Amino acid sequence: MRKFTQGLYGYAFALLVCFAGVGLFLLVTPQSRTEHIPRIEFAYDAKVAARVAGEAGFSVEVPEPVQPNWIPTSSNLTNTKGVVTWRLGFATGKRMHAMLAQSNEQPLAGFANRMANTETSAGTEVINGTTWEKRFREDKNQRSLVRVLDGHTVIVTGSADWPELSALAASLVERKV
């Protein structure tokens, strides 16, 4: 007499039991169909950035107001030997990435080139009366708006499209201590 666990029928039965187990697991496991993007509050970082940047001789720019449907996702402020750098990241309304980066790192053009991942200009754009240099790095799908000021650099960069980056640049307000 043949055992039930041997041969083709045994193999098929074991496979059926495995599929039933996986199906039951998927049925009872909670699954979220809603988007979850971690949100941060950056107001405190903006105040601290304004203070330390003021001590370093420049003023930071803060998006006011934050664009509708945009989610602030990261804020990183460093102050190393008087070199102040603040990076503020967003998930845009189209769920692409945009980042505001500003620093007094020298050389100013070096910081701009590193944040934009390119030194090649793709033209200029005037936003609220201010001229920004446009840069595009195709292999990284990265667009950047760069403004080199007296003593510091402001960059708006990311995978977001030009209108979204321009909207972020247009929302920037100088914040002094």
C-alpha angles and dihedrals in degrees: 000000000000122000117241092235096057131086133007095321092052091049092049091048092050090049091050091051090051093050091048090052093050091046092051090048092052091046096054099036112099112243124193118214093182125096117253118193115165111243124209132193111232101180093102092048089050091055093047091045090052091050098047092040089051089053088051091051105258140080127238126229120229128194107248113205108015109233116264113268091013118128121207104225107171143017125185123178122182130179112186117171092329095315105123119194126175123185121186118186130199141186102223128222088266088048095249124129126265128173135189111209125179133170147152090225112145130262090040092204090052092058090047092050093049095048093044092042088224140061095206116111119223095191133279138284128202112221119181090342094308123112116229125188113233121219130179131191107192100192091057095036087232124153122189139188111202130193119180109198134180103296101349144049130229119199131181108193144155147097091296117113123259096263091053093047090047090051090053091048090048091054095056116118124185111248118202127183 
